[in-house]
Amino acid sequence: MSTPFSSEGLAEGSSFAVSSHTTYAISMQLLLQRFATVLCLGALLFALPACDSDDPDDNGDEGPLAEAEANPGRWFFIETEGAACRDGSPTGFGIRFQENSDNLVIYLEGGGACFSPETCATNPGSFGGEEFVGFVGLGGSFGVFSTDATNPVGDWNAVYVPYCTGDVHGGSAPDATVPGVDGVQQFVGHQNIEAYLAVLRPVFDDPDKVLLTGSSAGGFGTLVNFAQVADTFDNADLTLVNDSGPVFFDDAVFSPALGGAFVQLFNFPAAFPADAAALFQPDGLQNVYAYYDGRYPDATFGLSSYLQDETIRFFFGIDPLTGQPVEITGEQYENGLGDLNTMAPASWGTYFAPGTDHTFLRFPDRYPGTYADWLGSILDGNATDVVVD
């Protein structure tokens, strides 16, 4: 089923604030829900597109993307059979076609992770049509989704993958349990993306360029899902850009215990081809950079981060065994990024900016200018390194 949404009337320069640390995910969820309520009331008064995604559209034999493809420039929510959130509720993805475009950008949303009582409490567990209305209003035309000519993907077809599985989009673990958290968790983020790609592939059968990108948990998700995206669109020029979801070589910043907990809890091995087994050995996840460099030699990769990102330091500082915080200093994080830049293959470009902020892609005051220029260079096949003064 598909439900249309319009973002017309929202100024290109509008902005919104997002809090840091554990409030990041829950604040975004509340913003989406409150904004969705306003827009739905507006729909009742002014006959805007429907806000309720529970009534399926009859697309006949044209496929689930037919209406969206016939209405370029508008966002549609595609509830997808088999896709589920952490709480078991149905979900889907957003899509906005653009006229005369053979390129595709797939963006994975962020919002924390669920691996302890504290982290699960602030991680969104559901996402449907109502929340999608909020996304369209709050961010569906900003940053990487802007259609401004200065955005290197502004005229590309865009897919928005919401985040409601708590598994950095990498899970293949239905009915999982987290110690101290009631009930079972549907860690099926990787399986959801597999279902979305099955819907996208018949329409995008021969794209020129495909960019997989995402922020925070979505950045980590690009590292887990690039293989299935690349194998789906194997004739396209392929690019991965991970915004603020780094895996470090420095064990003092990204502990083997945390990496091992993610591998086991979310069942990461099911998300990778069989030749990736070395990634799941103790302290093996950091080899993902070399793995993709070797498996996809024609692809280009990018990683961006604030040099002392406070949000990721907070999550990396949670002991997965005890749930207790372990301090990771800004200096440690910055040094860890330096090590990563040195040790990652040359096919990985980097963009580092000073400060403790978190993510670039969705912010209208961070994305334009040097960041968008760097992204454009990566898309042109140049693994450029940029350090902002």
Beta strands, then each sheet from edge to edge (+ up, - down):
strand 1: 2-5
strand 2: 75-84
strand 3: 90-96
strand 4: 103-108
strand 5: 157-161
strand 6: 173-176
strand 7: 185-187
strand 8: 209-215
strand 9: 237-243
strand 10: 300-306
strand 11: 348-353
strand 12: 385-387
sheet 1: 1+ 2- 3+ 5- 4- 8- 9- 10- 11- 12-
sheet 2: 6+ 7-
end
